[in-house]
Amino acid sequence: MSETFKGKVWKFGHNIDTDIIIPAMYLNTTDPEKLADHCMEGEFPEFRKAVMPGDILLAGENFGCGSSREHAPVCIRAAGISCVVATSFARIFFRNAINIGLPVIEAADVWDQAEQGDVLEANPTGGILRNITKNREYKTAAYPEFVREIISAGGLIEWVKARESVK
């Protein structure tokens, strides 16, 4: 896993559910690129075209609530987002994100203090989040070793495969 993620903020509100992240009408595919084409389109129709690889999605409370579909973190990652920072996450979204290798970081004060277009730098290993634009630093919970390993491997399935091949 990259120790640090740095990118432009795409800011969304509170209670962004999985139907906003990826509308149900597109769940007839598991192709990450096709899913990414519709990522966040209900809130920002041009999201996929505007996002640059490495950008960071910032949201308020309860990000990823709703259904437990893995399509939601898959489409975010495929759209080029390096990590998601939110005030809080729906637990199943948080776990699904880790399982597919998408870094997610809970940070209480960042949403209130950051704006669309700010540049954030996140280090989930060290538990540090910086708003480069506003010159602010926040402490976050550092990832435990096994979570770092899962994300570095590209997700839970790849992590298990790597562990099995060592035996």
Rosetta blueprint (number, residue, H / E / L):
1 M L
2 S L
3 E L
4 T L
5 F E
6 K E
7 G E
8 K E
9 V E
10 W E
11 K E
12 F L
13 G L
14 H L
15 N L
16 I L
17 D E
18 T H
19 D H
20 I H
21 I H
22 I L
23 P L
24 A H
25 M H
26 Y H
27 L L
28 N L
29 T L
30 T L
31 D L
32 P H
33 E H
34 K H
35 L H
36 A H
37 D L
38 H L
39 C L
40 M L
41 E L
42 G L
43 E L
44 F L
45 P L
46 E L
47 F H
48 R H
49 K H
50 A H
51 V L
52 M L
53 P L
54 G L
55 D L
56 I E
57 L E
58 L E
59 A E
60 G L
61 E L
62 N L
63 F E
64 G L
65 C E
66 G L
67 S L
68 S L
69 R L
70 E L
71 H H
72 A H
73 P H
74 V H
75 C H
76 I H
77 R H
78 A H
79 A L
80 G L
81 I L
82 S L
83 C E
84 V E
85 V E
86 A E
87 T L
88 S L
89 F E
90 A L
91 R H
92 I H
93 F H
94 F H
95 R H
96 N H
97 A H
98 I H
99 N H
100 I H
101 G L
102 L L
103 P L
104 V E
105 I E
106 E E
107 A L
108 A L
109 D L
110 V H
111 W H
112 D H
113 Q H
114 A L
115 E L
116 Q L
117 G L
118 D L
119 V E
120 L E
121 E E
122 A E
123 N E
124 P L
125 T L
126 G L
127 G L
128 I E
129 L E
130 R E
131 N E
132 I L
133 T L
134 K L
135 N L
136 R E
137 E E
138 Y E
139 K E
140 T L
141 A L
142 A L
143 Y L
144 P L
145 E H
146 F H
147 V H
148 R H
149 E H
150 I H
151 I H
152 S H
153 A H
154 G L
155 G L
156 L H
157 I H
158 E H
159 W H
160 V H
161 K H
162 A H
163 R H
164 E H
165 S H
166 V H
167 K L
